[in-house]
Amino acid sequence: MNLQNIISEIEKTDPEVYDRLDTRRSAMKKFANVSGKVALASIPFALGSMFKTAYGQSTSTVNDVLNFALTLEYLEAEFYNNIVGSAGYLTASAPAQMALTKIRDDENKHVAFLKSVLGTAAIAKPTFDFTAGSGTGTGPFAGYLANYAVQLAMAQTFEDTGVRAYKGQATALQSNRTVLTAALEIHSVEARHAAHIRQMRRALNAAIPSGQVVKPWITLNESGIDFTPANSAIQKSYNGEDVTSQAGANVVGIGGNAYIDAAAASAAFDEPLTTQEVLDIVTPFFG
Amino acid sequence: MLDTKKNEGQQRLIHETAVKPFSRRKFLGIIGAGSAIMATASACKKDDNNNNNGGVDLGSGDTGILNYAYALEQLEAAFYTQVIMTPYSGISALETEYLTDIRNHEVAHREFFKAAIGASAIVALEVDFSSIDFTSRDSVLGTAKAFEDLGVTAYNGAGQLISATTNGAVYLTLAGKIVSVEARHAALIADLISNGTFANTVDGNGLDGARTPSEVLAIAGTYIKTKINASNLPS
């Protein structure tokens, strides 16, 4: 995004924008001349908080959402940090290992980015239990480090959940355009990850329920995962994905196109999860 | 519902079959109120783009953003419709399956926007695919990647242009539901071109990128014959 444009746009509708920002005026000028040397991550948000202060908007909601996102990113990042190099991972092909390493790196970037945005408001990394045993270490995913198919099933579930979780938070960020845009830019990366993990699972052809085909997108409310100890827990991440009507319009056969069946109509739209739904899904992973 | 009859061939491409009427009262109720609010709100806003070219006017406020999305979905749907009608040589069964799915999703998106925007919807756009070799896998997948990546950055950039109103929240959520599917497409197409490149668009902060409407339309313009006027969009 072009931040200079944002300022100049605001200046058009609010000629006093620089005066409102008042004591930050010199900082704004500095910003205008900023070069690649400054940590680019922190600039938009420093700017965002200037605007919020200037216009008297509360930062609490935005920070709450960002900390919620950070929590999910901590979860994903630590998961991939754990599995890359694990016994299960070492059984995977070289391209699969490279993909998991790439995703691990992206998730760690998301953590670093959100921490830089939140500054001192950032919450600390929680303790995780990736067996989903709420700290017992004996949950349904016990042994995941040695089981590559289970690792991919978990990765798919985390990524699809992440996509749905960010989507559910977007409207709470509308008061801060810069933060909203950044959140959307993370959201689509999670979707890219999900699409690739799903292809990896299809290629591996393990832990897939009979009668289901794993595609890069979500078909109906199918998880595409059959891992008996955790099936009901995993299903929570896919409940509600089988919606085929959007804003009052039935998408099945829309426009007279009979080939848009329920599967296509549901896959064409990813559905959001509420904060509570996300918490229900991830709580067992906290130690 | 077929708004222009200029070019029957393109009409067939864009609208494979006649549009079947269905109930959309609920959504139209929402969007009608939204348009009224945004028409007032955007009256004092003016885009600094030089897009006031006398072409098809996307409109202002949230309606303008929805029409902007509708324009992009028209482009994508027309492209994949052609891809499925005339598959490139050497297409695999898996590629056919995936590209058919994507065609279905994009047509669903296009028809959804057309229904949702209702009377304020722009006309069917005329596309120009003369630069694409539909017999060539490289040409088709390269174009598909360009379209999908463009779509992702377009939606990412448009989110902040949607009004912070009750109706705007509905539209933002709808845009969110679609953009992640576009990102899934983008990742798959990138992987078909070169496996493992699903997230090569991601920057040093782990972000995917966002484009303004004028940036997007400048790129998409190569493939759209109809002139588009985006000068009344929110900024």
Interface residues (C-beta under 8 A of the other chain):
Chain A: M1 N2 N5 E9 K12 T13 L40 A41 P95 M98 A99 K102 I103 D106 E107 N108 K109 H110 A112 F113 V163 Y166 K167 A170 T171 Q174 S175 R177 T178 L180 T181 A182 L184 E185 I186 H187 S188 V189 E190 A191 R192 H193 A194 A195 H196 Q199 K215 P216 W217 Q246 A247 G248 A249 N250 V251 G253 I254 G255 G256 N257 A258 Y259 I260 A264 A265 A267 A268 F269 D270 E271 P272
Chain B: H15 E16 T17 A18 V19 K20 F22 S23 R24 R25 K26 F27 I30 C44 K45 K46 D48 Y98 D101 N104 H105 V107 A108 H109 R110 E111 F112 K114 A115 A116 V152 Y155 N156 G157 G159 Q160 I162 A164 G168 A169 V170 L172 T173 L174 G176 K177 I178 V179 S180 V181 E182 A183 R184 H185 A186 A187 L188 D191 N195 G196 F198 A199 T201 V202 G204 N205 G206 L207 D208 G209 A210 T212 S235
